[in-house]
Amino acid sequence: MKKTNRREFIQKSVAGLAGIAAFSSGLKSLDFTPAGATIDKVKLGNTGLMVPRVAIGTGSGGWAKASNQTRLGTKKFVELSQYAYDKGIKFFDTADMYGSHTYVGEALKVIPRDKVTILTKVMTYDQEGWYKVEPFQKSLDRFRKEIGTEYFDILLLHCMMNGEWSTEYRKYMDDLSKAKEKGIIKTVGISCHNMEAMVEAANNPWVDVLLARINHKGPKMDGTPDQVMKVLETARKNGKGVIGMKVFGMGELIQDDQREKSLNYVIKSGNVHCMTLGLESREQIDDAVSRVMRIATS
């Protein structure tokens, strides 16, 4: 399998961080306060889950067990999570590689576990110098302890990079299926970083949930918007729960009109049930809630 190029990833992450910082700075000058707007819940395909339309992503610039969200520090992360929760964003998108499990665990000490959706991801291949895979059961037990939960609503194979993932990682798939049978995991699937991987996921019966990069312009995606959207349409028709990520192009689509157009494209497509946004401030939460609900209900 093609491994992630660490240097390239870091370079892209730095660029993304700059964009996100500008996004946050720009929102501080907003001259409105959304009046009581809250995120609604939607049916996640045929998974049986009802989830908030927006998840708080915990992996902005995520690499080597750290992210923008963890860099806030525990206290600020918990405060931000509480604020998001009050706005209806009762959905955490986390992952082992982000180092955000323990932060979510701290948030769950003040936020009721049974009121939130938790999505996490497990890496299936090493990252040179900082990540070594371990037996799945060991990872699962560790994840549960770090977050302080008996179960996960969604658990994905992280960062699938080619169309052969369902053959290469059959053992992981079998292990996830066993955990699903025991009720430790409610739904399974993959996060896609490759078009062939996405096509396979859209048609593979094992997949309950597909996490894919989608926006209206194409940055940080696995194909053109039209190409990706066609695959997501197939996934939706096959009953998959479709979650969008990189909706703002990892910081490349941060202008007001760009955010508006991308959210319109994703939400109005009807092929993306919900999305994860790398929210880092109250201003970003307010802006996202206001825009998403206005577009979704218009």
C-alpha positions as CSV (number, residue, x, y, z in Angstrom):
1,M,0.0,0.0,0.0
2,K,1.2,3.5,-0.7
3,K,2.2,5.2,2.5
4,T,1.6,8.8,3.4
5,N,4.5,11.0,2.5
6,R,5.4,12.6,5.9
7,R,7.2,15.6,4.5
8,E,4.4,16.4,2.0
9,F,1.8,15.9,4.7
10,I,3.5,18.3,7.0
11,Q,4.0,20.9,4.3
12,K,0.3,20.8,3.4
13,S,-0.6,20.9,7.1
14,V,1.4,24.0,7.6
15,A,-0.3,25.7,4.7
16,G,-3.7,24.5,6.1
17,L,-2.8,25.9,9.5
18,A,-2.1,29.3,8.1
19,G,-5.5,29.3,6.3
20,I,-7.3,28.2,9.4
21,A,-5.7,30.9,11.5
22,A,-6.8,33.5,8.9
23,F,-10.3,32.0,9.0
24,S,-10.4,32.3,12.8
25,S,-9.1,35.8,12.8
26,G,-11.6,36.9,10.2
27,L,-14.5,35.5,12.2
28,K,-13.6,37.6,15.2
29,S,-14.9,40.6,13.3
30,L,-18.4,39.2,12.6
31,D,-21.1,41.8,13.4
32,F,-23.9,39.3,14.2
33,T,-24.7,36.8,16.9
34,P,-26.9,33.8,15.8
35,A,-30.0,33.9,17.8
36,G,-30.4,30.5,19.5
37,A,-29.4,28.5,16.3
38,T,-28.6,24.9,17.0
39,I,-27.5,22.0,14.7
40,D,-30.2,19.4,14.0
41,K,-29.9,15.7,13.7
42,V,-30.1,13.6,10.5
43,K,-30.4,10.0,9.6
44,L,-27.0,8.5,8.7
45,G,-27.9,6.4,5.7
46,N,-29.1,2.9,6.7
47,T,-26.8,2.7,9.8
48,G,-29.7,3.2,12.2
49,L,-27.9,6.2,13.7
50,M,-29.3,9.7,14.1
51,V,-26.4,12.1,14.2
52,P,-25.9,15.8,14.4
53,R,-25.4,17.4,11.0
54,V,-22.1,18.8,12.1
55,A,-19.3,17.0,14.0
56,I,-16.5,18.9,15.7
57,G,-13.3,17.6,14.1
58,T,-10.3,17.1,16.4
59,G,-7.7,16.7,13.7
60,S,-7.0,20.1,12.1
61,G,-3.4,19.9,11.2
62,G,-3.4,16.5,12.8
63,W,-0.2,14.6,12.7
64,A,2.2,12.8,15.1
65,K,-0.4,12.6,17.9
66,A,-1.2,16.4,17.9
67,S,-3.7,18.7,16.2
68,N,-4.9,22.3,16.4
69,Q,-7.6,21.2,18.8
70,T,-5.2,19.5,21.2
71,R,-2.9,22.5,21.1
72,L,-5.7,24.5,22.7
73,G,-4.9,22.6,25.9
74,T,-7.3,20.5,27.9
75,K,-9.2,23.3,29.6
76,K,-9.9,25.3,26.4
77,F,-10.8,22.1,24.5
78,V,-13.3,21.1,27.1
79,E,-14.8,24.6,27.2
80,L,-15.1,24.6,23.4
81,S,-16.7,21.1,23.4
82,Q,-19.3,22.3,26.0
83,Y,-20.0,25.4,23.8
84,A,-20.4,23.2,20.7
85,Y,-22.6,20.8,22.6
86,D,-24.9,23.6,23.6
87,K,-25.2,24.5,19.9
88,G,-26.2,21.0,19.0
89,I,-22.8,19.8,17.8
90,K,-23.0,16.7,20.0
91,F,-20.6,14.7,17.7
92,F,-16.8,14.2,18.1
93,D,-14.7,13.1,15.1
94,T,-11.5,11.9,16.7
95,A,-8.6,9.5,15.8
96,D,-5.6,7.9,17.4
97,M,-3.2,9.7,15.2
98,Y,-4.5,13.1,16.3
99,G,-3.8,12.4,19.9
100,S,-7.2,13.7,20.8
101,H,-8.7,10.7,22.6
102,T,-7.8,11.9,26.1
103,Y,-9.1,15.4,25.3
104,V,-12.5,14.0,24.3
105,G,-12.3,11.8,27.4
106,E,-12.0,15.0,29.6
107,A,-14.9,16.6,27.8
108,L,-17.0,13.5,28.5
109,K,-16.5,14.1,32.2
110,V,-18.8,17.2,31.8
111,I,-20.8,16.1,28.8
112,P,-23.1,13.0,29.0
113,R,-21.8,10.2,26.9
114,D,-25.2,8.9,25.9
115,K,-26.0,12.3,24.4
116,V,-23.1,12.4,21.9
117,T,-21.9,10.5,18.9
118,I,-18.2,9.4,18.9
119,L,-16.4,8.6,15.7
120,T,-12.8,7.4,15.9
121,K,-10.3,5.8,13.5
122,V,-7.5,3.2,13.7
123,M,-4.4,3.3,11.6
124,T,-3.5,0.1,9.8
125,Y,0.0,0.9,8.8
126,D,3.1,2.4,10.4
127,Q,4.2,6.0,10.1
128,E,7.9,6.2,10.2
129,G,9.3,7.6,13.4
130,W,6.2,8.1,15.4
131,Y,3.4,5.5,14.8
132,K,3.6,1.8,15.2
133,V,0.5,-0.3,14.6
134,E,-0.5,-2.8,17.3
135,P,-3.0,-5.7,17.4
136,F,-6.5,-4.3,16.9
137,Q,-7.9,-5.6,20.2
138,K,-5.1,-3.8,22.0
139,S,-5.9,-0.6,20.2
140,L,-9.6,-0.9,20.8
141,D,-9.1,-1.5,24.5
142,R,-6.7,1.5,24.7
143,F,-9.1,3.7,22.8
144,R,-12.0,2.9,25.1
145,K,-9.8,3.6,28.2
146,E,-8.4,6.9,26.7
147,I,-11.9,8.2,25.9
148,G,-13.7,6.6,28.8
149,T,-16.4,4.9,26.8
150,E,-17.6,1.3,26.6
151,Y,-18.5,1.7,22.9
152,F,-18.0,3.7,19.8
153,D,-20.8,4.8,17.5
154,I,-18.5,4.8,14.4
155,L,-15.0,3.2,14.0
156,L,-13.2,3.6,10.7
157,L,-10.0,2.3,9.1
158,H,-8.0,5.5,8.8
159,C,-6.6,7.0,5.6
160,M,-7.2,4.3,3.0
161,M,-4.9,5.0,0.1
162,N,-5.8,2.5,-2.6
163,G,-8.6,0.3,-4.0
164,E,-7.2,-2.9,-2.5
165,W,-7.8,-2.0,1.1
166,S,-10.5,-4.5,1.6
167,T,-8.1,-7.3,0.7
168,E,-5.0,-5.9,2.4
169,Y,-6.8,-5.2,5.7
170,R,-9.2,-8.1,5.8
171,K,-8.0,-9.0,9.3
172,Y,-8.9,-5.6,10.6
173,M,-12.3,-5.8,8.9
174,D,-12.9,-9.2,10.6
175,D,-11.8,-7.8,14.0
176,L,-14.1,-4.8,13.6
177,S,-17.0,-7.0,12.6
178,K,-16.5,-9.1,15.7
179,A,-16.5,-6.0,17.9
180,K,-19.6,-4.8,16.1
181,E,-21.3,-8.1,16.9
182,K,-20.5,-7.6,20.6
183,G,-21.9,-4.1,20.6
184,I,-18.6,-2.4,21.2
185,I,-18.8,-0.8,17.8
186,K,-22.1,0.3,16.3
187,T,-20.9,1.0,12.7
188,V,-17.8,0.4,10.7
189,G,-16.2,1.9,7.6
190,I,-13.2,3.8,6.2
191,S,-11.9,7.3,5.8
192,C,-10.8,7.8,2.1
193,H,-7.7,9.5,0.8
194,N,-7.9,8.0,-2.7
195,M,-10.5,7.7,-5.4
196,E,-10.2,4.0,-5.9
197,A,-10.5,3.4,-2.2
198,M,-13.6,5.5,-2.2
199,V,-15.2,3.6,-5.1
200,E,-14.5,0.3,-3.3
201,A,-16.1,1.7,-0.1
202,A,-19.2,2.9,-1.9
203,N,-19.9,-0.6,-3.2
204,N,-18.5,-2.8,-0.4
205,P,-21.2,-4.4,1.7
206,W,-19.0,-4.3,4.8
207,V,-18.9,-0.5,4.9
208,D,-21.6,1.2,7.0
209,V,-20.0,4.7,6.9
210,L,-17.8,6.5,4.4
211,L,-15.8,9.5,5.4
212,A,-14.7,11.4,2.2
213,R,-13.1,14.7,1.2
214,I,-15.6,16.9,-0.6
215,N,-16.0,20.6,-1.4
216,H,-17.1,22.7,-4.3
217,K,-13.7,23.6,-5.8
218,G,-11.5,20.5,-5.4
219,P,-8.6,21.3,-3.0
220,K,-7.4,18.4,-0.9
221,M,-9.8,16.0,-2.6
222,D,-9.4,12.7,-4.4
223,G,-10.8,13.8,-7.7
224,T,-12.9,16.7,-9.1
225,P,-16.0,17.7,-7.2
226,D,-18.2,16.1,-9.9
227,Q,-16.2,12.8,-9.8
228,V,-16.3,12.6,-6.0
229,M,-19.9,13.5,-5.8
230,K,-20.9,10.7,-8.2
231,V,-19.2,8.2,-6.0
232,L,-20.9,9.6,-2.9
233,E,-24.2,9.4,-4.7
234,T,-23.5,5.7,-5.3
235,A,-22.6,5.2,-1.6
236,R,-25.8,7.0,-0.5
237,K,-27.9,4.9,-2.9
238,N,-26.2,1.8,-1.4
239,G,-27.4,2.8,2.0
240,K,-24.0,4.0,3.3
241,G,-23.7,6.8,5.8
242,V,-21.8,9.5,4.0
243,I,-19.8,12.0,6.1
244,G,-18.0,14.9,4.4
245,M,-14.6,16.3,5.4
246,K,-12.3,19.0,4.1
247,V,-15.4,21.0,3.2
248,F,-13.2,24.2,3.5
249,G,-10.3,22.6,1.6
250,M,-8.1,22.4,4.7
251,G,-7.9,26.2,4.9
252,E,-7.9,27.0,1.2
253,L,-11.6,28.0,1.1
254,I,-11.8,30.4,4.0
255,Q,-13.3,33.5,2.4
256,D,-16.9,34.2,3.3
257,D,-18.2,33.5,-0.2
258,Q,-16.1,30.3,-0.5
259,R,-17.4,28.9,2.8
260,E,-21.0,29.7,1.7
261,K,-20.6,28.1,-1.7
262,S,-18.9,25.0,-0.4
263,L,-21.5,24.4,2.3
264,N,-24.3,25.0,-0.3
265,Y,-22.6,22.4,-2.6
266,V,-22.2,19.8,0.0
267,I,-25.5,20.2,1.8
268,K,-27.8,20.7,-1.2
269,S,-26.3,17.7,-3.0
270,G,-28.4,15.4,-0.9
271,N,-25.5,12.9,-1.0
272,V,-23.7,13.9,2.2
273,H,-25.6,13.2,5.4
274,C,-23.4,15.2,7.7
275,M,-19.9,16.7,7.9
276,T,-17.0,17.2,10.2
277,L,-15.6,20.7,10.6
278,G,-12.3,21.5,12.3
279,L,-13.7,24.0,14.7
280,E,-11.3,25.8,17.0
281,S,-13.2,28.8,18.4
282,R,-16.6,29.9,19.5
283,E,-16.7,32.3,16.5
284,Q,-16.2,29.4,14.1
285,I,-18.9,27.4,15.9
286,D,-21.4,30.3,15.7
287,D,-20.6,30.9,12.0
288,A,-20.9,27.2,11.1
289,V,-24.1,26.6,13.0
290,S,-25.7,29.7,11.5
291,R,-24.7,28.9,7.9
292,V,-25.3,25.2,8.0
293,M,-28.8,25.5,9.4
294,R,-29.8,28.4,7.1
295,I,-28.7,26.4,4.1
296,A,-30.2,23.1,5.3
297,T,-33.6,24.6,6.0
298,S,-33.8,27.0,3.0
